Each structure stands twice: as structure tokens, then as C-alpha cells.
Amino acid sequence: MDLPAARCGIPPRFVALEGPDGGGKTTLARQLADRFGSRGVRCRIVSDPGGTGVGDCLRQWLLDPPGGVPLAPMAELYLFLAARVQMAREIIVPALSAGETVLADRYWLSTVAYQGSLSGVDEILGHGGLRALAQTGLDLARPTHWLMLDPPRDVAMARAKRKKDAIERRGEAYYGAVRARYRSETALLPPGSVHWLDAARPAEEVAEAAWQIVGV
């Protein structure tokens, strides 16, 4: 979509923050929002999945399945897709249309990396099929920048102080597959849109590096 004209010299943009768990995406989103706000730029943070009534319900099911029964891989996939399309319709597209900058704590690339690393999904949909399905319904909400945070596993584990959710409990092999999938998938994104950040660095240094990409 064509974004509205620039405000305060910084044009509105849609920035997706991606990567495995423990990379500091949520912290970085808040730091960038503060920087945009200090320059008079209206900024919206969204967390995928969630942010809407529908999305918040689906997020609860995804991260803590009712009765503790694991979701079938394809069921998990479709719940993520439903939550995201609703968020795009209710929040992202209206915000961008109003000239706001949007920062997404995860987006469709997470679905390809995480659900694509589950047994059976690629076999059913095919590699390209999953990628296409993950973007269905998001034509008016495509990121202008992808900020990728991929910390070493020991750093990510040290940051994980809260109780792990159902997806985070899947173990080392799954985590490695997710990291590899991120690398292969970002190679297919538009040239110049993907920026890898050293997520092992202090949060303020990561924020400064990110700001040099999206804020100036």
C-alpha cells in the first residue's frame, strides 16, 4: 500500500521484528516506539498473535492449549493465520492509513519458521505453499523493514526467566530448525528490506543500530 506523506521528516513505515525466542524483540519494539514518539511520530506496537478480541483468545489457546492437549500442526497453523488476519484488518491497516508507524513483535515470517518446522506441515502444503498461505489476506499490510534478532542459544536461554509456553518447550532440535528456517526464508524477501542485528549486544546498542536503519 502507499503510505501517507511524511510527518516530522520521518515517513510512516511498517517494521516487523523477527527471530527466535530470547532475541529481545519486545524490548526493541518499546525502545523504537519511544524514539519515534520523541520525534512526534505516532507509533503503534502490535504483538502477533494477539491485539484483538479474537487474537487474544487464539493466543491463549496456542500458548496454553485447553486441557494440555497439544494442537495438531495444521490446527496450530490455522489459528496463527486467523489471529494475524484479524489483527491486520482491525489494527495494522487502519493505523498505516492514518499515517502511523507500526512495529510488529513477530509477523507472518514467524509462522513460516515455527510452523514450517513442525512435522508434516511442509509435506502437506509444500515449502512455497506455506509461505503463500502465511501471507494470505495481508496484501495491504506488508512490512517495509524486517529487523532480525537471532541471539546465540546460551544468551537466549539466560534471558528466559518466565515459565515457557507450549511452543518454547519443544526443545533444542526444534529451536535449531526454526533458526535455520529464518535464514533460508529471509533470503527470499525483497532486497534491502532485511536487516540482521547482533542480538547478543546490550539492548541500548541494539536499539541504536535499529534506529539507524528505520528511524533516520
C-alpha positions as CSV (number, residue, x, y, z in Angstrom):
1,M,0.0,0.0,0.0
2,D,1.0,3.6,-0.5
3,L,1.7,5.2,2.9
4,P,0.7,8.8,3.7
5,A,3.1,11.6,3.5
6,A,6.0,12.1,6.0
7,R,5.5,13.7,9.3
8,C,8.3,15.4,11.2
9,G,10.6,14.3,8.4
10,I,10.2,10.6,9.1
11,P,7.8,8.8,6.8
12,P,5.4,6.2,8.4
13,R,6.6,2.7,8.0
14,F,5.7,-0.9,8.9
15,V,8.6,-2.6,10.8
16,A,8.5,-6.3,11.6
17,L,10.8,-7.6,14.4
18,E,11.5,-11.2,14.0
19,G,13.7,-14.1,15.1
20,P,13.8,-17.0,17.6
21,D,12.7,-16.5,21.2
22,G,15.1,-14.6,23.5
23,G,16.3,-12.1,20.9
24,G,14.8,-9.0,22.6
25,K,12.1,-8.2,20.1
26,T,9.6,-6.9,22.7
27,T,12.2,-4.7,24.3
28,L,13.4,-3.3,21.0
29,A,9.8,-2.5,19.9
30,R,9.3,-0.4,23.0
31,Q,12.6,1.4,22.6
32,L,11.9,2.2,19.0
33,A,8.4,3.4,19.8
34,D,9.8,5.8,22.4
35,R,12.3,7.2,19.9
36,F,9.6,7.7,17.3
37,G,7.3,9.3,19.8
38,S,10.0,11.7,21.0
39,R,10.2,13.0,17.4
40,G,6.4,13.5,17.2
41,V,5.8,10.3,15.1
42,R,2.7,8.4,16.0
43,C,3.6,4.8,16.6
44,R,1.7,1.6,17.2
45,I,3.1,-1.7,18.6
46,V,1.3,-4.9,17.8
47,S,2.1,-8.4,19.1
48,D,1.5,-11.4,16.9
49,P,-0.7,-13.3,17.8
50,G,-3.0,-11.0,19.7
51,G,-4.1,-7.4,19.9
52,T,-7.7,-8.0,19.1
53,G,-10.5,-9.8,20.9
54,V,-10.3,-12.8,18.5
55,G,-6.5,-12.7,18.5
56,D,-6.2,-12.7,22.3
57,C,-8.4,-15.7,22.6
58,L,-6.5,-17.6,19.9
59,R,-3.2,-16.7,21.6
60,Q,-4.3,-18.3,24.8
61,W,-5.2,-21.5,23.0
62,L,-1.9,-21.5,21.1
63,L,0.4,-21.0,24.0
64,D,-1.6,-22.9,26.6
65,P,-3.8,-25.5,24.8
66,P,-7.0,-26.3,26.7
67,G,-6.6,-29.5,28.8
68,G,-2.9,-29.6,28.0
69,V,-3.6,-31.5,24.7
70,P,-1.1,-30.5,22.0
71,L,-2.6,-28.9,18.9
72,A,-2.3,-30.8,15.6
73,P,0.3,-29.0,13.5
74,M,-2.2,-27.8,10.9
75,A,-4.6,-26.7,13.6
76,E,-1.9,-24.6,15.1
77,L,-1.0,-23.1,11.8
78,Y,-4.6,-22.0,11.0
79,L,-5.1,-20.4,14.4
80,F,-2.0,-18.3,13.9
81,L,-3.2,-17.3,10.5
82,A,-6.7,-16.3,11.8
83,A,-5.3,-14.2,14.6
84,R,-2.9,-12.3,12.2
85,V,-5.5,-11.6,9.5
86,Q,-7.8,-10.2,12.2
87,M,-5.0,-8.0,13.6
88,A,-4.2,-6.7,10.1
89,R,-7.8,-5.8,9.4
90,E,-8.6,-4.2,12.8
91,I,-5.3,-2.6,13.7
92,I,-2.4,-2.5,11.2
93,V,-4.1,-1.3,8.0
94,P,-6.1,1.4,9.8
95,A,-3.0,2.6,11.6
96,L,-0.9,2.8,8.4
97,S,-3.7,4.5,6.6
98,A,-3.8,7.1,9.3
99,G,-0.1,7.8,8.9
100,E,1.1,5.9,12.0
101,T,4.3,3.8,12.1
102,V,3.6,0.2,13.1
103,L,6.1,-2.0,14.9
104,A,5.1,-5.7,14.9
105,D,6.5,-8.0,17.5
106,R,6.5,-11.0,15.1
107,Y,4.6,-11.3,11.9
108,W,4.0,-13.9,9.1
109,L,7.7,-14.9,8.9
110,S,7.3,-16.4,12.4
111,T,4.6,-18.8,11.0
112,V,6.8,-20.0,8.2
113,A,9.8,-20.5,10.6
114,Y,7.9,-22.0,13.5
115,Q,5.0,-23.9,12.0
116,G,7.1,-24.8,9.0
117,S,9.5,-26.6,11.3
118,L,6.7,-28.9,12.7
119,S,6.4,-32.4,11.3
120,G,4.0,-32.7,8.5
121,V,3.2,-29.1,7.6
122,D,5.7,-28.8,4.6
123,E,4.7,-32.2,3.5
124,I,1.1,-31.2,3.2
125,L,1.5,-27.6,1.8
126,G,4.9,-27.7,0.2
127,H,7.6,-25.1,1.1
128,G,6.2,-22.4,-1.2
129,G,2.6,-23.3,-0.3
130,L,3.2,-22.5,3.4
131,R,4.9,-19.2,2.6
132,A,2.0,-18.2,0.3
133,L,-0.6,-19.2,2.9
134,A,1.1,-17.3,5.7
135,Q,0.7,-14.1,3.6
136,T,-2.9,-14.6,2.7
137,G,-5.1,-11.7,3.5
138,L,-2.1,-9.4,4.3
139,D,-1.8,-7.6,0.9
140,L,-2.4,-4.2,2.5
141,A,-0.2,-4.8,5.5
142,R,3.3,-5.7,4.2
143,P,6.4,-4.7,6.2
144,T,8.8,-2.1,4.7
145,H,11.6,-3.3,7.0
146,W,12.4,-6.6,8.7
147,L,14.6,-6.4,11.8
148,M,16.0,-9.9,12.5
149,L,17.3,-10.7,16.0
150,D,19.0,-14.1,16.4
151,P,21.0,-14.4,19.7
152,P,23.3,-17.4,20.5
153,R,21.3,-20.1,22.2
154,D,23.0,-19.6,25.6
155,V,22.2,-15.9,25.5
156,A,18.5,-16.6,24.7
157,M,18.3,-19.2,27.5
158,A,19.8,-16.8,30.0
159,R,17.1,-14.3,29.2
160,A,14.2,-16.7,29.5
161,K,13.2,-16.1,33.1
162,R,9.5,-16.7,32.8
163,K,7.7,-20.1,32.5
164,K,8.0,-21.4,29.0
165,D,4.9,-21.7,26.9
166,A,3.9,-24.8,24.8
167,I,5.9,-23.7,21.8
168,E,9.0,-22.8,23.7
169,R,9.1,-26.2,25.4
170,R,9.8,-28.1,22.1
171,G,13.5,-28.5,22.7
172,E,16.9,-27.9,21.1
173,A,16.3,-29.7,17.8
174,Y,13.2,-27.7,17.1
175,Y,14.9,-24.4,18.0
176,G,17.7,-25.2,15.6
177,A,15.3,-25.9,12.8
178,V,13.5,-22.6,13.5
179,R,16.8,-20.7,13.3
180,A,17.7,-22.4,10.0
181,R,14.3,-21.7,8.5
182,Y,14.6,-18.0,9.3
183,R,17.9,-17.8,7.5
184,S,16.6,-19.5,4.4
185,E,13.3,-17.6,4.3
186,T,14.8,-14.1,4.7
187,A,16.9,-14.7,1.6
188,L,13.6,-14.7,-0.4
189,L,12.4,-11.3,1.0
190,P,12.9,-8.1,-1.1
191,P,16.5,-6.9,-1.4
192,G,17.4,-4.3,1.2
193,S,14.4,-5.0,3.4
194,V,16.1,-7.4,5.8
195,H,18.5,-6.3,8.5
196,W,20.2,-8.7,10.9
197,L,21.1,-7.3,14.3
198,D,23.5,-8.6,16.8
199,A,21.0,-9.6,19.5
200,A,23.8,-10.6,21.9
201,R,24.8,-6.9,22.4
202,P,23.3,-4.7,25.1
203,A,19.7,-3.6,24.4
204,E,20.6,0.1,24.0
205,E,23.3,-0.8,21.4
206,V,20.8,-2.9,19.5
207,A,18.2,-0.1,19.6
208,E,20.7,2.4,18.3
209,A,21.7,0.0,15.4
210,A,18.0,-0.5,14.6
211,W,17.3,3.3,14.7
212,Q,20.0,3.9,12.2
213,I,18.0,1.6,9.9
214,V,14.4,2.6,10.4
215,G,14.4,6.0,12.1
216,V,16.7,8.2,10.0
